[in-house]
């Protein structure tokens, strides 16, 4: 999606319109108007691919992490991953506004922003997964195991939510720093 008179590094057109780029076969790209559900599904596949590919190192580490029960790194990793994709989809479609910026829309796939995504997504996912586990373990040890699971999942959701909502502002600051 091309940027139309928005700030550098932001896909503002995707947040303002229901028009999306579609591929109809070899060499045939066009734009088409989509329904609200179509826009959501289109944006969800884009954000799913982005979050998955760029956070793959931490996701592979989480999958190899030893299981300690049903509430482990895999469970919190799945929750963090799902929250990141869902919130990123809502930001890209313009349904919710990112933190600390007045501009609607997600971050472009500019090369300098691709480099930023690798440490950012991996850091957010690692903090969400292992921070959720740490909170859950502490609360379970001091209060109740059931409440600990809820607190751990709540912490995971909160970190993933804030991390994804803050990413567009972090990208703007990154571009300002690069000049």
C-alpha positions as a Markdown table, in Angstrom:
| # | Residue | x | y | z |
|---|---|---|---|---|
| 1 | Unk | 0.0 | 0.0 | 0.0 |
| 2 | Unk | 1.5 | 3.3 | -1.0 |
| 3 | Unk | 1.6 | 6.2 | 1.4 |
| 4 | Unk | -0.6 | 9.2 | 0.3 |
| 5 | Unk | 0.6 | 12.4 | 1.9 |
| 6 | Unk | 0.9 | 11.0 | 5.3 |
| 7 | Unk | 3.9 | 11.2 | 7.6 |
| 8 | Unk | 7.0 | 9.3 | 6.5 |
| 9 | Unk | 6.9 | 5.6 | 7.4 |
| 10 | Unk | 3.1 | 5.4 | 7.9 |
| 11 | Unk | 0.4 | 3.7 | 5.8 |
| 12 | Unk | -2.3 | 6.2 | 6.4 |
| 13 | Unk | -4.3 | 5.3 | 3.2 |
| 14 | Unk | -5.1 | 1.8 | 4.6 |
| 15 | Unk | -6.6 | 3.4 | 7.7 |
| 16 | Unk | -8.7 | 5.9 | 5.7 |
| 17 | Unk | -10.2 | 3.7 | 3.0 |
| 18 | Unk | -11.6 | 0.3 | 2.4 |
| 19 | Unk | -9.6 | 0.0 | -0.9 |
| 20 | Unk | -6.9 | -2.7 | -0.9 |
| 21 | Unk | -4.4 | -3.9 | -3.4 |
| 22 | Unk | -5.3 | -7.3 | -4.9 |
| 23 | Unk | -3.4 | -9.8 | -7.0 |
| 24 | Unk | -5.4 | -11.5 | -9.8 |
| 25 | Unk | -2.7 | -13.7 | -11.2 |
| 26 | Unk | 0.7 | -13.4 | -12.8 |
| 27 | Unk | 1.5 | -9.8 | -13.3 |
| 28 | Unk | -1.9 | -8.4 | -12.6 |
| 29 | Unk | -2.2 | -6.1 | -9.6 |
| 30 | Unk | -5.2 | -3.9 | -9.0 |
| 31 | Unk | -7.0 | -2.1 | -6.3 |
| 32 | Unk | -10.4 | -3.2 | -5.1 |
| 33 | Unk | -13.0 | -2.0 | -2.7 |
| 34 | Unk | -13.6 | -4.4 | 0.2 |
| 35 | Unk | -16.3 | -4.8 | 2.8 |
| 36 | Unk | -15.5 | -4.3 | 6.5 |
| 37 | Unk | -14.9 | -8.0 | 7.0 |
| 38 | Unk | -12.8 | -8.2 | 3.8 |
| 39 | Unk | -10.6 | -5.3 | 5.0 |
| 40 | Unk | -10.2 | -6.9 | 8.4 |
| 41 | Unk | -9.2 | -10.2 | 6.9 |
| 42 | Unk | -6.8 | -8.6 | 4.4 |
| 43 | Unk | -5.2 | -6.5 | 7.1 |
| 44 | Unk | -5.1 | -9.5 | 9.5 |
| 45 | Unk | -3.1 | -11.6 | 7.0 |
| 46 | Unk | -0.6 | -8.8 | 6.4 |
| 47 | Unk | -0.1 | -8.2 | 10.1 |
| 48 | Unk | 0.0 | -11.9 | 10.9 |
| 49 | Unk | 2.8 | -12.4 | 8.3 |
| 50 | Unk | 4.7 | -9.4 | 9.6 |
| 51 | Unk | 4.5 | -10.3 | 13.3 |
| 52 | Unk | 5.3 | -14.0 | 12.6 |
| 53 | Unk | 8.3 | -13.5 | 10.3 |
| 54 | Unk | 10.0 | -10.7 | 12.3 |
| 55 | Unk | 9.4 | -12.3 | 15.7 |
| 56 | Unk | 10.4 | -15.8 | 14.5 |
| 57 | Unk | 13.6 | -16.0 | 16.6 |
| 58 | Unk | 11.8 | -15.6 | 19.9 |
| 59 | Unk | 8.8 | -17.8 | 18.7 |
| 60 | Unk | 11.2 | -20.6 | 17.9 |
| 61 | Unk | 12.9 | -20.2 | 21.3 |
| 62 | Unk | 9.5 | -20.3 | 23.0 |
| 63 | Unk | 8.5 | -23.5 | 21.2 |
| 64 | Unk | 11.8 | -25.1 | 22.4 |
| 65 | Unk | 11.3 | -23.9 | 25.9 |
| 66 | Unk | 10.7 | -26.7 | 28.4 |
| 67 | Unk | 7.1 | -27.3 | 29.3 |
| 68 | Unk | 6.3 | -26.9 | 33.0 |
| 69 | Unk | 2.6 | -27.6 | 32.9 |
| 70 | Unk | -0.3 | -26.3 | 30.9 |
| 71 | Unk | 0.5 | -22.7 | 31.8 |
| 72 | Unk | 4.0 | -22.4 | 30.2 |
| 73 | Unk | 5.9 | -20.4 | 27.6 |
| 74 | Unk | 3.9 | -21.9 | 24.7 |
| 75 | Unk | 0.6 | -20.8 | 26.2 |
| 76 | Unk | 1.7 | -17.3 | 26.9 |
| 77 | Unk | 3.5 | -17.1 | 23.6 |
| 78 | Unk | 0.3 | -18.0 | 21.8 |
| 79 | Unk | -1.7 | -15.4 | 23.7 |
| 80 | Unk | 1.0 | -12.7 | 23.0 |
| 81 | Unk | 1.1 | -13.6 | 19.3 |
| 82 | Unk | -2.7 | -13.5 | 18.9 |
| 83 | Unk | -3.0 | -10.2 | 20.8 |
| 84 | Unk | -0.2 | -8.6 | 18.7 |
| 85 | Unk | -1.8 | -9.7 | 15.4 |
| 86 | Unk | -5.3 | -8.6 | 16.5 |
| 87 | Unk | -4.2 | -5.2 | 17.8 |
| 88 | Unk | -1.9 | -4.6 | 14.8 |
| 89 | Unk | -4.8 | -5.4 | 12.5 |
| 90 | Unk | -7.1 | -2.9 | 14.2 |
| 91 | Unk | -4.4 | -0.2 | 14.0 |
| 92 | Unk | -3.7 | -0.8 | 10.3 |
| 93 | Unk | -7.4 | -0.7 | 9.5 |
| 94 | Unk | -7.8 | 2.6 | 11.3 |
| 95 | Unk | -10.3 | 1.2 | 13.9 |
| 96 | Unk | -8.0 | 2.2 | 16.8 |
| 97 | Unk | -5.4 | 4.9 | 17.2 |
| 98 | Unk | -1.8 | 4.0 | 18.1 |
| 99 | Unk | -0.3 | 5.4 | 21.3 |
| 100 | Unk | 1.4 | 8.8 | 21.4 |
| 101 | Unk | 0.6 | 9.8 | 17.8 |
| 102 | Unk | -2.4 | 11.4 | 16.1 |
| 103 | Unk | -1.8 | 9.6 | 12.8 |
| 104 | Unk | -3.9 | 6.6 | 12.0 |
| 105 | Unk | -2.5 | 3.6 | 10.3 |
| 106 | Unk | 0.3 | 1.1 | 10.5 |
| 107 | Unk | 4.0 | 1.3 | 9.7 |
| 108 | Unk | 5.2 | 0.9 | 6.1 |
| 109 | Unk | 7.6 | -1.8 | 4.9 |
| 110 | Unk | 10.4 | 0.6 | 4.2 |
| 111 | Unk | 13.9 | -1.0 | 4.5 |
| 112 | Unk | 15.0 | 1.0 | 7.5 |
| 113 | Unk | 11.7 | 0.1 | 9.3 |
| 114 | Unk | 12.2 | -3.6 | 8.5 |
| 115 | Unk | 15.5 | -3.5 | 10.4 |
| 116 | Unk | 13.7 | -1.9 | 13.4 |
| 117 | Unk | 11.1 | -4.6 | 13.4 |
| 118 | Unk | 13.4 | -7.5 | 14.2 |
| 119 | Unk | 14.7 | -6.3 | 17.7 |
| 120 | Unk | 11.4 | -4.6 | 18.5 |
| 121 | Unk | 9.0 | -7.5 | 17.8 |
| 122 | Unk | 11.4 | -10.0 | 19.5 |
| 123 | Unk | 11.8 | -7.8 | 22.5 |
| 124 | Unk | 8.0 | -7.2 | 22.9 |
| 125 | Unk | 7.2 | -10.9 | 22.4 |
| 126 | Unk | 10.0 | -12.1 | 24.8 |
| 127 | Unk | 8.9 | -9.5 | 27.5 |
| 128 | Unk | 5.2 | -10.5 | 27.0 |
| 129 | Unk | 5.9 | -14.3 | 27.2 |
| 130 | Unk | 8.5 | -14.4 | 30.0 |
| 131 | Unk | 7.1 | -11.4 | 31.9 |
| 132 | Unk | 3.7 | -13.1 | 31.9 |
| 133 | Unk | 5.3 | -16.3 | 33.2 |
| 134 | Unk | 7.1 | -14.4 | 35.9 |
| 135 | Unk | 4.0 | -12.6 | 37.1 |
| 136 | Unk | 2.0 | -15.7 | 37.0 |
| 137 | Unk | 4.6 | -17.7 | 39.0 |
| 138 | Unk | 4.9 | -15.0 | 41.6 |
| 139 | Unk | 1.2 | -14.5 | 42.1 |
| 140 | Unk | 0.6 | -18.3 | 42.1 |
| 141 | Unk | 3.3 | -18.8 | 44.8 |
| 142 | Unk | 2.0 | -16.1 | 47.0 |
| 143 | Unk | -1.8 | -16.1 | 46.5 |
| 144 | Unk | -3.4 | -18.9 | 44.4 |
| 145 | Unk | -2.4 | -20.9 | 41.3 |
| 146 | Unk | -5.7 | -20.0 | 39.5 |
| 147 | Unk | -5.2 | -16.3 | 40.2 |
| 148 | Unk | -1.6 | -16.6 | 39.2 |
| 149 | Unk | -2.6 | -18.0 | 35.7 |
| 150 | Unk | -5.0 | -15.1 | 35.3 |
| 151 | Unk | -2.4 | -12.5 | 36.4 |
| 152 | Unk | 0.2 | -14.1 | 34.1 |
| 153 | Unk | -2.1 | -14.0 | 31.1 |
| 154 | Unk | -3.2 | -10.5 | 32.0 |
| 155 | Unk | 0.4 | -9.3 | 32.1 |
| 156 | Unk | 1.1 | -11.1 | 28.7 |
| 157 | Unk | -1.9 | -9.4 | 27.1 |
| 158 | Unk | -1.0 | -6.0 | 28.6 |
| 159 | Unk | 2.6 | -6.1 | 27.3 |
| 160 | Unk | 1.7 | -7.3 | 23.9 |
| 161 | Unk | -1.1 | -4.7 | 23.6 |
| 162 | Unk | 1.1 | -1.8 | 24.7 |
| 163 | Unk | 4.0 | -3.0 | 22.6 |
| 164 | Unk | 2.0 | -3.1 | 19.4 |
| 165 | Unk | 0.1 | 0.1 | 20.1 |
| 166 | Unk | 3.4 | 1.9 | 20.7 |
| 167 | Unk | 5.2 | 0.6 | 17.6 |
| 168 | Unk | 4.0 | 3.3 | 15.1 |
| 169 | Unk | 5.3 | 6.0 | 17.4 |
| 170 | Unk | 8.6 | 4.1 | 17.9 |
| 171 | Unk | 8.9 | 3.9 | 14.1 |
| 172 | Unk | 8.3 | 7.6 | 13.7 |
| 173 | Unk | 11.0 | 8.3 | 16.3 |
| 174 | Unk | 13.3 | 5.9 | 14.6 |
| 175 | Unk | 12.9 | 7.7 | 11.3 |
| 176 | Unk | 13.4 | 11.1 | 12.9 |
| 177 | Unk | 16.6 | 9.8 | 14.4 |
| 178 | Unk | 17.8 | 8.5 | 11.1 |
| 179 | Unk | 17.2 | 11.8 | 9.5 |
